[in-house]
Amino acid sequence: MRGRLARLLLAAALALLPAAVQAHDSRPVLVSIAQQGGDLYLARVVTPPSVPIFDVPSARLPDGCLRAGGQASARPAYSVQALYRCTDGLGGGTVTLKYPEFNPSLSTMLRVSWLSGETRTVVSPPETLSIGIPDPETATGVAGQYFMLGVHHILSGVDHLLFLACLLLIAGTGRRILIVVTGFTVAHSITLALAALRLVHVPVPPVEAAIALSIVFLPTEIARPRRDTLTWRYPVAVSGSFGFLHGFGFAAALGETGMPQTEVPTALLFFNVGVEAGQLMFIGALIVAMLAVTRALGRERLAPDRLLPRVERPAAYVVGSLAAFWMVERLWAFVPVS
């Protein structure tokens, strides 16, 4: 079991290598429109660092909205904001995103806030650049929207997936995998809720760097010949401890999207359910791939005692090297630009 997972981990890491350097840049483009008073609206477009500076998009508000000035901010999160006068309001209108060069295949989050306190949020897929002003919030609509947001976030987060794959490799057996995944789920659900509800605040850049460090830790344990350390004997302790950390990362993604004021518990619950569904989809894909490889190559060639020494350490080196690169990259963001 452990040997087969090691083989799959190596294959997955190599397949994800072209996108690995942008593992934490799968964040969406955020278009925020806030009513300032009467027919005045402040529109802001925030793009993640993965979008080149020459391809920062602009947003066109519905017909009847005239621009009244604006300004741009510097990296790493490049933003452009402008004040608009919308004499006909926003009801029934469409916001269109335009890239100067090419569509970088990022989702778009549109968040509209009124003076009444109501906030509406809608998520569009990468291929959709024209977004209708969202309808009033309903529990059903928020549940579906934030469930899909959670699924998208976990499946597009290469760093989180490789961390989970390393946990599965260390756990080994089906029973231990269940315990480890449960511990990770419980832990990140706690910190996700605390951070999303603003009961605890942790800066995002240090969290992202620490998440990369947590991924470095697991391949290091896998590459060592010893199997009697705390990590191998009690993997749930590691999954639970680092789960708290990853929960803050999930909360950062949720914070960029914004929480609907009228359905906060629903949004939080179904975002977390979406994350769990994405994790189960990833685990299921690994199991299906394992069965397919076993059938294709034959059980004898996949015997753990023959495969494990050949595959486990190279897989650990590949994942560890990627994680070390992410950690250095994220730590470099702390260096002030003169």
Buried (B, 14 or more C-beta within 10 A) or exposed (E): BBBBBBBBBBBBBEEBEEEBBBBBBBBBBBBBBBBEEEBEBBBBBBBBBBBBEEEBBBBBBBEBBEEEEBEEEEEEBBBBBBBBBBEEBBEEBEBBBEBEEEEBEBBBBBBBBBEEEBBBBBBBEEEEBEBEBBEEBEBEBBBEBBBBBBBBBBBBBBBBBBBBBBBBBBBBEEEBBEBBBBBBBBBBBBBBBBBBEEEBEBEBEBBBBBBBBBBBBBBBBBBEEEEEEEBBEBBBEBBBEBBBBBBBBBBBBBBBBBBBBBBEEBBBBBBBBBBBBBBEEBBEBBBEBBEEBBEEEEEEEBEBEEBBEEBBBBBBBBBBBBBBBBBEBBBEBEEEEE
